[in-house]
Amino acid sequence: MQVTHQNPGFFTKAFVLPVQRFIHMEASGGILLLLCAVAAIVWANSPFSAAYFHLWETHIALEIGHSMISMHLMHWINDGLMVIFFFMVGLEIKREMLTGELASPKKAALPIMAAIGGMIVPAAFYAIFNAGTASAGGWGIPMATDIAFALGVVILLGKRVPLSLKIFLTALAIVDDLGAVLVIAFFYTAQLNLTSLAIGGGFLAALVALNRMGVRRPAPYIMLGIGLWVAFLQSGIHATISGVLLALTIPSTRQIGAYAFIAVSRDLAYKYMGMSEPNQKELKHGQEKVVHDLEHACKEVSSPLVRMEHALHGWVAFLIMPVFAFANAGVRFVGTDITAALTSHVTIGVIAGLFLGKQIGVTLFSWLSIRLGLAEMPTGTTWAQFYGVSLLAGIGFTMSLFVSNLAFTDAAMIDSAKLGILIASTIAGIAGWIMLSRSANAEQAQEAPATLEPAVPSYRPVLVRVEETRPATTAAETIREEQPVYANM
């Protein structure tokens, strides 16, 4: 087979390839989130600040038949667009509980205990500074970790952070998100509309029925999910909870197993090879059908939950969260008494909760769980590295901003909370970076060999014989041997 290489043009080199590399960077979501937050702060403090704040007050109405939903642009973002973010959070929680780091008690013990400490202690720190004041209800603000920013810092550190710690931080943030969802549902809910709540329960029951019947196409779930969102929007329970509930009804099992997929794809590959000709440029009709069948097999071996999570990741990371940050991070400093803002009970409580409470809660509860034999230390890590990750857990941006809008109606309190979130997250990110960098350098220095002579590896040639044989077992026989598993909860 002849492979030809074409030199990319100037436009591809200058624009397309850098953009593709940026999108595929794991840390790029956090970078874009940071840029949008900075842009919001700059605009909010520029001579055009009035335009920034008036933009989010734009009234938008959606009318369908005799029904109409009318909200400000800010509410469409926080109560509408963020539902998709919470939907993906729900998918991640369900996946982790079924097959990930939260699937077994031993694996889940450490991130769960760390997350509990990382929620209780920050809330207690905030309560200490705000007890008996009008701002006491903001105790939920410093409880959550922003996974995009925290993982962004870890990923930028590269191999200096062990993979086991990255997995631990991800699981910790997911449990944190689950805790934040429960806090929003039970403590930041307005007066309930029982009729709308009952209608929402009907939509939820229909979604569960779809799951039990083995329906795997996303369209029915999306249609009923929209109805669930509208019902929750009118019920008094925050509409974003509907996204989490919808995620829990998405099928999580595969339609065919691994061995059936291997057999099917193997047979299809042989069919494709049998139709191929030298120097062929276009696909034949039969080859197109083979490609379609292979694509169908890939869908059957992957669960709808995983497919939806992968499909939404880019939209959430590069559109929804940046838009949310741009709309909510704008804090006006010009014309504001900075001293009063910095000494506000809300600001101090949020900073103390996120920066001090998080590192103390995560480290202390993790140490206790390991000491009591409930959990194990992540493989290949030191307590210094673990403490560095606990510092990064104090980066609470997206969820903290979201809760601050639910906790307060007073604009000054919301601005104080945002100021505390920005300050605490910045300090936590820098402190975590320094701690992880120093601990990694210290570990490398201890492991460095005493001799300066370079080690010369010895290589032994290995002869590998490759034979191409067609297996006796056909795809149909394999599928008959392995019964398909249909979706359930």
KETIDO-345951 format. One record per residue (C-alpha): chain; x, y, z. Coordinates in nm, 2 decimals, decimal comma. Layout:
! KETIDO-345951
<'A' <X Y Z>>;
...
! end
This chain:
! KETIDO-345951
<'A' <0,00 0,00 0,00>>;
<'A' <0,14 0,34 -0,10>>;
<'A' <0,10 0,63 0,14>>;
<'A' <0,13 0,98 0,02>>;
<'A' <0,19 1,29 0,23>>;
<'A' <0,08 1,63 0,13>>;
<'A' <0,23 1,94 0,28>>;
<'A' <-0,02 2,15 0,46>>;
<'A' <-0,08 2,51 0,33>>;
<'A' <0,01 2,83 0,52>>;
<'A' <-0,35 2,87 0,66>>;
<'A' <-0,35 2,51 0,79>>;
<'A' <-0,01 2,56 0,96>>;
<'A' <-0,08 2,90 1,10>>;
<'A' <-0,44 2,86 1,21>>;
<'A' <-0,59 2,51 1,18>>;
<'A' <-0,32 2,30 1,34>>;
<'A' <-0,27 2,53 1,64>>;
<'A' <-0,64 2,53 1,71>>;
<'A' <-0,66 2,15 1,68>>;
<'A' <-0,37 2,11 1,93>>;
<'A' <-0,54 2,36 2,16>>;
<'A' <-0,87 2,18 2,16>>;
<'A' <-0,71 1,84 2,23>>;
<'A' <-0,51 1,97 2,52>>;
<'A' <-0,66 1,84 2,84>>;
<'A' <-0,59 2,16 3,02>>;
<'A' <-0,73 2,39 2,75>>;
<'A' <-1,08 2,39 2,90>>;
<'A' <-0,94 2,54 3,22>>;
<'A' <-0,73 2,79 3,03>>;
<'A' <-1,04 2,91 2,83>>;
<'A' <-1,24 2,93 3,15>>;
<'A' <-0,97 3,15 3,30>>;
<'A' <-0,96 3,38 3,00>>;
<'A' <-1,33 3,42 3,00>>;
<'A' <-1,32 3,51 3,37>>;
<'A' <-1,05 3,76 3,32>>;
<'A' <-1,24 3,91 3,02>>;
<'A' <-1,55 3,95 3,23>>;
<'A' <-1,36 4,13 3,51>>;
<'A' <-1,19 4,36 3,26>>;
<'A' <-1,51 4,45 3,09>>;
<'A' <-1,70 4,50 3,42>>;
<'A' <-1,43 4,75 3,52>>;
<'A' <-1,39 4,93 3,19>>;
<'A' <-1,57 5,25 3,07>>;
<'A' <-1,82 5,02 2,90>>;
<'A' <-1,91 4,83 3,22>>;
<'A' <-2,28 4,94 3,20>>;
<'A' <-2,31 4,75 2,87>>;
<'A' <-2,17 4,43 3,04>>;
<'A' <-2,43 4,44 3,32>>;
<'A' <-2,72 4,54 3,09>>;
<'A' <-2,64 4,25 2,86>>;
<'A' <-2,73 3,99 3,12>>;
<'A' <-3,05 4,17 3,20>>;
<'A' <-3,18 4,13 2,84>>;
<'A' <-3,53 3,97 2,85>>;
<'A' <-3,57 3,66 2,63>>;
<'A' <-3,91 3,48 2,59>>;
<'A' <-3,97 3,13 2,45>>;
<'A' <-4,33 3,07 2,34>>;
<'A' <-4,46 2,73 2,24>>;
<'A' <-4,84 2,73 2,17>>;
<'A' <-5,01 2,89 2,47>>;
<'A' <-4,71 2,83 2,70>>;
<'A' <-4,43 3,08 2,74>>;
<'A' <-4,11 3,08 2,94>>;
<'A' <-3,97 3,43 2,99>>;
<'A' <-3,64 3,50 3,17>>;
<'A' <-3,34 3,73 3,17>>;
<'A' <-3,03 3,62 2,97>>;
<'A' <-2,85 3,55 3,30>>;
<'A' <-3,13 3,32 3,41>>;
<'A' <-3,13 3,14 3,07>>;
<'A' <-2,76 3,07 3,12>>;
<'A' <-2,78 2,97 3,49>>;
<'A' <-3,11 2,79 3,48>>;
<'A' <-3,10 2,67 3,12>>;
<'A' <-2,76 2,63 2,97>>;
<'A' <-2,61 2,50 3,29>>;
<'A' <-2,86 2,22 3,30>>;
<'A' <-2,64 2,06 3,03>>;
<'A' <-2,34 2,10 3,25>>;
<'A' <-2,52 1,93 3,54>>;
<'A' <-2,64 1,66 3,30>>;
<'A' <-2,28 1,58 3,22>>;
<'A' <-2,19 1,59 3,59>>;
<'A' <-2,46 1,33 3,64>>;
<'A' <-2,33 1,11 3,37>>;
<'A' <-1,98 1,13 3,52>>;
<'A' <-2,12 1,04 3,87>>;
<'A' <-2,31 0,74 3,74>>;
<'A' <-2,02 0,61 3,53>>;
<'A' <-1,78 0,65 3,82>>;
<'A' <-2,02 0,47 4,06>>;
<'A' <-2,07 0,18 3,81>>;
<'A' <-1,73 0,12 3,66>>;
<'A' <-1,49 0,39 3,78>>;
<'A' <-1,31 0,49 4,10>>;
<'A' <-1,63 0,49 4,30>>;
<'A' <-1,74 0,14 4,19>>;
<'A' <-1,60 -0,06 4,49>>;
<'A' <-1,59 0,04 4,86>>;
<'A' <-1,21 0,01 4,88>>;
<'A' <-1,15 0,23 4,58>>;
<'A' <-1,42 0,48 4,67>>;
<'A' <-1,33 0,52 5,04>>;
<'A' <-1,05 0,77 5,00>>;
<'A' <-1,21 1,02 4,76>>;
<'A' <-1,54 0,99 4,94>>;
<'A' <-1,38 1,06 5,28>>;
<'A' <-1,17 1,34 5,13>>;
<'A' <-1,47 1,50 4,97>>;
<'A' <-1,67 1,48 5,29>>;
<'A' <-1,39 1,65 5,48>>;
<'A' <-1,35 1,90 5,19>>;
<'A' <-1,72 1,99 5,23>>;
<'A' <-1,78 1,99 5,61>>;
<'A' <-1,46 2,19 5,71>>;
<'A' <-1,50 2,47 5,45>>;
<'A' <-1,87 2,51 5,54>>;
<'A' <-1,76 2,53 5,91>>;
<'A' <-1,50 2,79 5,84>>;
<'A' <-1,75 3,00 5,65>>;
<'A' <-2,01 2,96 5,93>>;
<'A' <-1,75 3,08 6,19>>;
<'A' <-1,71 3,41 6,01>>;
<'A' <-2,08 3,46 5,92>>;
<'A' <-2,27 3,32 6,22>>;
<'A' <-2,57 3,53 6,31>>;
<'A' <-2,54 3,76 6,01>>;
<'A' <-2,76 3,80 5,70>>;
<'A' <-2,49 3,62 5,49>>;
<'A' <-2,50 3,30 5,70>>;
<'A' <-2,68 3,11 5,43>>;
<'A' <-2,37 3,12 5,20>>;
<'A' <-2,21 2,83 5,38>>;
<'A' <-2,24 2,61 5,06>>;
<'A' <-2,03 2,84 4,85>>;
<'A' <-1,68 2,71 4,95>>;
<'A' <-1,78 2,34 4,94>>;
<'A' <-1,71 2,24 4,57>>;
<'A' <-1,39 2,19 4,37>>;
<'A' <-1,36 2,32 4,02>>;
<'A' <-1,24 2,01 3,83>>;
<'A' <-1,14 2,21 3,51>>;
<'A' <-0,91 2,44 3,69>>;
<'A' <-0,77 2,19 3,94>>;
<'A' <-0,70 1,92 3,67>>;
<'A' <-0,56 2,20 3,44>>;
<'A' <-0,29 2,28 3,70>>;
<'A' <-0,21 1,91 3,75>>;
<'A' <-0,19 1,84 3,38>>;
<'A' <0,04 2,13 3,32>>;
<'A' <0,27 1,99 3,58>>;
<'A' <0,29 1,67 3,36>>;
<'A' <0,47 1,37 3,50>>;
<'A' <0,57 1,55 3,82>>;
<'A' <0,22 1,44 3,95>>;
<'A' <0,16 1,06 3,97>>;
<'A' <-0,13 0,93 3,76>>;
<'A' <-0,29 0,79 4,08>>;
<'A' <-0,31 1,14 4,22>>;
<'A' <-0,48 1,27 3,91>>;
<'A' <-0,73 0,99 3,93>>;
<'A' <-0,79 1,07 4,30>>;
<'A' <-0,84 1,44 4,23>>;
<'A' <-1,09 1,35 3,96>>;
<'A' <-1,29 1,12 4,18>>;
<'A' <-1,27 1,38 4,47>>;
<'A' <-1,41 1,65 4,24>>;
<'A' <-1,69 1,42 4,12>>;
<'A' <-1,80 1,34 4,48>>;
<'A' <-1,77 1,71 4,55>>;
<'A' <-2,01 1,78 4,26>>;
<'A' <-2,25 1,52 4,40>>;
<'A' <-2,24 1,69 4,74>>;
<'A' <-2,30 2,03 4,57>>;
<'A' <-2,60 1,89 4,38>>;
<'A' <-2,75 1,76 4,71>>;
<'A' <-2,69 2,09 4,88>>;
<'A' <-2,86 2,28 4,60>>;
<'A' <-3,16 2,04 4,60>>;
<'A' <-3,22 2,04 4,98>>;
<'A' <-3,10 2,38 5,10>>;
<'A' <-3,12 2,62 4,81>>;
<'A' <-3,47 2,55 4,70>>;
<'A' <-3,75 2,80 4,69>>;
<'A' <-4,11 2,74 4,79>>;
<'A' <-4,23 2,42 4,62>>;
<'A' <-4,51 2,41 4,36>>;
<'A' <-4,65 2,06 4,42>>;
<'A' <-4,84 2,05 4,09>>;
<'A' <-4,53 2,12 3,88>>;
<'A' <-4,33 1,88 4,10>>;
<'A' <-4,59 1,60 4,04>>;
<'A' <-4,56 1,67 3,66>>;
<'A' <-4,18 1,65 3,69>>;
<'A' <-4,22 1,32 3,87>>;
<'A' <-4,43 1,19 3,58>>;
<'A' <-4,16 1,28 3,33>>;
<'A' <-3,90 1,11 3,55>>;
<'A' <-4,11 0,79 3,57>>;
<'A' <-4,14 0,79 3,19>>;
<'A' <-3,76 0,83 3,16>>;
<'A' <-3,71 0,53 3,40>>;
<'A' <-3,96 0,33 3,19>>;
<'A' <-3,76 0,41 2,87>>;
<'A' <-3,45 0,28 3,04>>;
<'A' <-3,62 -0,04 3,16>>;
<'A' <-3,76 -0,11 2,81>>;
<'A' <-3,41 -0,10 2,67>>;
<'A' <-3,45 0,22 2,46>>;
<'A' <-3,10 0,33 2,36>>;
<'A' <-3,16 0,62 2,12>>;
<'A' <-3,10 0,96 2,28>>;
<'A' <-3,39 1,15 2,11>>;
<'A' <-3,67 1,01 2,34>>;
<'A' <-3,46 1,09 2,65>>;
<'A' <-3,39 1,44 2,53>>;
<'A' <-3,76 1,51 2,46>>;
<'A' <-3,87 1,39 2,80>>;
<'A' <-3,57 1,56 2,96>>;
<'A' <-3,69 1,90 2,82>>;
<'A' <-4,03 1,83 2,98>>;
<'A' <-3,86 1,74 3,31>>;
<'A' <-3,66 2,07 3,29>>;
<'A' <-3,97 2,28 3,23>>;
<'A' <-4,15 2,11 3,52>>;
<'A' <-3,86 2,16 3,76>>;
<'A' <-3,82 2,52 3,64>>;
<'A' <-4,18 2,59 3,77>>;
<'A' <-4,16 2,36 4,08>>;
<'A' <-3,93 2,56 4,30>>;
<'A' <-3,65 2,30 4,30>>;
<'A' <-3,36 2,44 4,10>>;
<'A' <-3,39 2,35 3,73>>;
<'A' <-3,03 2,22 3,71>>;
<'A' <-3,13 1,92 3,93>>;
<'A' <-3,34 1,79 3,64>>;
<'A' <-3,01 1,75 3,44>>;
<'A' <-2,87 1,52 3,71>>;
<'A' <-3,19 1,32 3,73>>;
<'A' <-3,20 1,28 3,35>>;
<'A' <-2,84 1,16 3,35>>;
<'A' <-2,93 0,88 3,60>>;
<'A' <-3,18 0,74 3,36>>;
<'A' <-2,95 0,71 3,07>>;
<'A' <-2,86 0,34 2,99>>;
<'A' <-2,51 0,25 3,10>>;
<'A' <-2,47 -0,11 2,96>>;
<'A' <-2,36 -0,23 2,62>>;
<'A' <-2,58 -0,40 2,37>>;
<'A' <-2,31 -0,65 2,27>>;
<'A' <-2,01 -0,77 2,46>>;
<'A' <-1,64 -0,73 2,38>>;
<'A' <-1,59 -1,08 2,22>>;
<'A' <-1,89 -1,03 1,99>>;
<'A' <-1,76 -0,69 1,89>>;
<'A' <-1,41 -0,84 1,81>>;
<'A' <-1,57 -1,11 1,60>>;
<'A' <-1,80 -0,86 1,41>>;
<'A' <-1,52 -0,61 1,34>>;
<'A' <-1,28 -0,88 1,24>>;
<'A' <-1,53 -1,03 0,98>>;
<'A' <-1,61 -0,68 0,85>>;
<'A' <-1,24 -0,60 0,81>>;
<'A' <-1,19 -0,91 0,60>>;
<'A' <-1,49 -0,82 0,39>>;
<'A' <-1,35 -0,47 0,33>>;
<'A' <-1,01 -0,61 0,24>>;
<'A' <-1,18 -0,85 -0,01>>;
<'A' <-1,34 -0,57 -0,19>>;
<'A' <-1,04 -0,34 -0,20>>;
<'A' <-0,83 -0,29 -0,52>>;
<'A' <-0,49 -0,13 -0,58>>;
<'A' <-0,49 0,25 -0,62>>;
<'A' <-0,86 0,27 -0,53>>;
<'A' <-0,96 0,62 -0,44>>;
<'A' <-1,34 0,60 -0,39>>;
<'A' <-1,53 0,36 -0,17>>;
<'A' <-1,75 0,10 -0,34>>;
<'A' <-2,11 0,05 -0,25>>;
<'A' <-2,03 -0,27 -0,06>>;
<'A' <-1,74 -0,10 0,12>>;
<'A' <-1,97 0,18 0,23>>;
<'A' <-2,21 -0,08 0,38>>;
<'A' <-1,92 -0,25 0,56>>;
<'A' <-1,81 0,09 0,71>>;
<'A' <-2,17 0,16 0,81>>;
<'A' <-2,20 -0,19 0,98>>;
<'A' <-1,87 -0,13 1,16>>;
<'A' <-2,00 0,21 1,29>>;
<'A' <-2,32 0,04 1,41>>;
<'A' <-2,11 -0,22 1,59>>;
<'A' <-1,91 0,05 1,76>>;
<'A' <-2,23 0,21 1,89>>;
<'A' <-2,36 -0,13 2,02>>;
<'A' <-2,04 -0,20 2,21>>;
<'A' <-2,04 0,14 2,37>>;
<'A' <-2,31 0,24 2,62>>;
<'A' <-2,54 0,55 2,55>>;
<'A' <-2,40 0,70 2,87>>;
<'A' <-2,04 0,69 2,75>>;
<'A' <-2,14 0,82 2,40>>;
<'A' <-2,34 1,11 2,54>>;
<'A' <-2,06 1,20 2,79>>;
<'A' <-1,80 1,21 2,51>>;
<'A' <-2,03 1,40 2,28>>;
<'A' <-2,10 1,67 2,54>>;
<'A' <-1,75 1,71 2,68>>;
<'A' <-1,64 1,95 2,41>>;
<'A' <-1,96 2,16 2,42>>;
<'A' <-1,94 2,19 2,80>>;
<'A' <-1,57 2,26 2,82>>;
<'A' <-1,54 2,50 2,53>>;
<'A' <-1,89 2,67 2,53>>;
<'A' <-2,11 2,63 2,83>>;
<'A' <-1,86 2,67 3,11>>;
<'A' <-1,68 2,97 2,94>>;
<'A' <-2,02 3,14 2,88>>;
<'A' <-2,12 3,08 3,24>>;
<'A' <-1,78 3,22 3,36>>;
<'A' <-1,81 3,52 3,13>>;
<'A' <-2,16 3,60 3,26>>;
<'A' <-2,09 3,54 3,63>>;
<'A' <-1,73 3,64 3,70>>;
<'A' <-1,77 4,01 3,64>>;
<'A' <-1,70 4,18 3,97>>;
<'A' <-1,69 4,56 3,96>>;
<'A' <-1,39 4,71 4,15>>;
<'A' <-1,40 5,07 4,01>>;
<'A' <-1,60 5,29 4,25>>;
<'A' <-1,61 5,01 4,51>>;
<'A' <-1,46 5,04 4,86>>;
<'A' <-1,20 4,76 4,82>>;
<'A' <-1,11 4,77 5,19>>;
<'A' <-1,47 4,71 5,28>>;
<'A' <-1,51 4,44 5,02>>;
<'A' <-1,19 4,25 5,14>>;
<'A' <-1,30 4,28 5,50>>;
<'A' <-1,65 4,17 5,44>>;
<'A' <-1,77 3,86 5,64>>;
<'A' <-1,87 3,69 5,31>>;
<'A' <-1,53 3,75 5,14>>;
<'A' <-1,33 3,64 5,45>>;
<'A' <-1,56 3,34 5,50>>;
<'A' <-1,52 3,22 5,14>>;
<'A' <-1,15 3,27 5,14>>;
<'A' <-1,11 3,08 5,47>>;
<'A' <-1,34 2,81 5,36>>;
<'A' <-1,18 2,74 5,02>>;
<'A' <-0,82 2,79 5,10>>;
<'A' <-0,79 2,68 5,46>>;
<'A' <-1,10 2,46 5,50>>;
<'A' <-1,04 2,26 5,18>>;
<'A' <-0,68 2,17 5,25>>;
<'A' <-0,74 2,09 5,62>>;
<'A' <-1,06 1,89 5,55>>;
<'A' <-0,92 1,69 5,25>>;
<'A' <-0,59 1,61 5,42>>;
<'A' <-0,73 1,54 5,77>>;
<'A' <-1,02 1,31 5,66>>;
<'A' <-0,79 1,13 5,41>>;
<'A' <-0,53 1,07 5,68>>;
<'A' <-0,79 0,94 5,92>>;
<'A' <-0,94 0,70 5,66>>;
<'A' <-0,59 0,56 5,58>>;
<'A' <-0,49 0,54 5,94>>;
<'A' <-0,81 0,35 6,03>>;
<'A' <-0,75 0,11 5,74>>;
<'A' <-1,06 0,22 5,55>>;
<'A' <-0,86 0,33 5,25>>;
<'A' <-0,52 0,31 5,09>>;
<'A' <-0,27 0,58 4,99>>;
<'A' <-0,27 0,64 4,61>>;
<'A' <0,01 0,43 4,45>>;
<'A' <0,35 0,60 4,42>>;
<'A' <0,26 0,92 4,61>>;
<'A' <0,40 1,09 4,91>>;
<'A' <0,21 1,30 5,17>>;
<'A' <0,38 1,61 5,04>>;
<'A' <0,23 1,54 4,69>>;
<'A' <-0,11 1,45 4,85>>;
<'A' <-0,11 1,78 5,04>>;
<'A' <-0,03 1,97 4,71>>;
<'A' <-0,35 1,81 4,56>>;
<'A' <-0,55 1,91 4,87>>;
<'A' <-0,44 2,27 4,81>>;
<'A' <-0,57 2,25 4,45>>;
<'A' <-0,90 2,13 4,58>>;
<'A' <-0,94 2,48 4,71>>;
<'A' <-0,99 2,60 4,35>>;
<'A' <-1,37 2,65 4,36>>;
<'A' <-1,49 2,85 4,06>>;
<'A' <-1,78 2,72 3,86>>;
<'A' <-1,99 2,55 4,12>>;
<'A' <-1,90 2,81 4,39>>;
<'A' <-2,01 3,10 4,16>>;
<'A' <-2,33 2,90 4,09>>;
<'A' <-2,41 2,85 4,46>>;
<'A' <-2,34 3,22 4,54>>;
<'A' <-2,62 3,32 4,30>>;
<'A' <-2,85 3,09 4,48>>;
<'A' <-2,75 3,18 4,83>>;
<'A' <-2,79 3,55 4,80>>;
<'A' <-3,02 3,80 4,64>>;
<'A' <-2,82 4,11 4,76>>;
<'A' <-2,59 4,23 4,48>>;
<'A' <-2,32 4,34 4,73>>;
<'A' <-2,31 4,00 4,90>>;
<'A' <-2,29 3,82 4,56>>;
<'A' <-2,00 4,05 4,46>>;
<'A' <-1,82 3,98 4,79>>;
<'A' <-1,87 3,61 4,74>>;
<'A' <-1,73 3,63 4,38>>;
<'A' <-1,43 3,83 4,51>>;
<'A' <-1,36 3,57 4,77>>;
<'A' <-1,39 3,29 4,52>>;
<'A' <-1,14 3,46 4,28>>;
<'A' <-0,89 3,54 4,55>>;
<'A' <-0,91 3,19 4,72>>;
<'A' <-0,89 3,00 4,39>>;
<'A' <-0,59 3,20 4,28>>;
<'A' <-0,40 3,15 4,60>>;
<'A' <-0,50 2,78 4,61>>;
<'A' <-0,39 2,72 4,25>>;
<'A' <-0,05 2,89 4,30>>;
<'A' <0,01 2,72 4,64>>;
<'A' <-0,08 2,38 4,50>>;
<'A' <0,15 2,43 4,19>>;
<'A' <0,45 2,53 4,42>>;
<'A' <0,39 2,24 4,66>>;
<'A' <0,36 1,98 4,38>>;
<'A' <0,66 2,12 4,20>>;
<'A' <0,88 2,12 4,51>>;
<'A' <0,77 1,77 4,62>>;
<'A' <0,84 1,63 4,27>>;
<'A' <1,19 1,80 4,26>>;
<'A' <1,27 1,66 4,61>>;
<'A' <1,16 1,31 4,51>>;
<'A' <1,37 1,33 4,19>>;
<'A' <1,68 1,44 4,39>>;
<'A' <1,64 1,15 4,63>>;
<'A' <1,61 0,90 4,34>>;
<'A' <1,90 1,04 4,14>>;
<'A' <2,19 0,79 4,10>>;
<'A' <2,52 0,87 4,29>>;
<'A' <2,73 0,81 3,98>>;
<'A' <2,75 1,06 3,69>>;
<'A' <2,82 0,79 3,44>>;
<'A' <2,53 0,75 3,20>>;
<'A' <2,36 0,41 3,21>>;
<'A' <2,39 0,24 2,87>>;
<'A' <2,10 0,01 2,80>>;
<'A' <2,17 -0,32 2,64>>;
<'A' <1,94 -0,43 2,36>>;
<'A' <1,87 -0,79 2,25>>;
<'A' <1,72 -0,83 1,90>>;
<'A' <1,39 -1,00 1,90>>;
<'A' <1,25 -1,16 1,59>>;
<'A' <0,88 -1,14 1,56>>;
<'A' <0,69 -1,36 1,31>>;
<'A' <0,36 -1,23 1,20>>;
<'A' <0,11 -1,47 1,05>>;
<'A' <-0,23 -1,36 0,91>>;
<'A' <-0,48 -1,63 0,97>>;
<'A' <-0,86 -1,61 0,94>>;
<'A' <-1,03 -1,74 1,26>>;
<'A' <-1,26 -2,03 1,24>>;
<'A' <-1,53 -1,86 1,46>>;
<'A' <-1,76 -1,63 1,27>>;
<'A' <-1,92 -1,32 1,40>>;
<'A' <-2,27 -1,49 1,40>>;
<'A' <-2,15 -1,78 1,60>>;
<'A' <-1,99 -1,56 1,86>>;
<'A' <-2,30 -1,35 1,89>>;
<'A' <-2,51 -1,66 1,94>>;
<'A' <-2,27 -1,77 2,22>>;
<'A' <-2,27 -1,44 2,39>>;
<'A' <-2,62 -1,30 2,47>>;
<'A' <-2,66 -0,93 2,43>>;
<'A' <-2,71 -0,73 2,76>>;
<'A' <-2,97 -0,47 2,73>>;
<'A' <-2,97 -0,14 2,92>>;
<'A' <-3,10 -0,10 3,27>>;
<'A' <-3,03 0,14 3,56>>;
! end
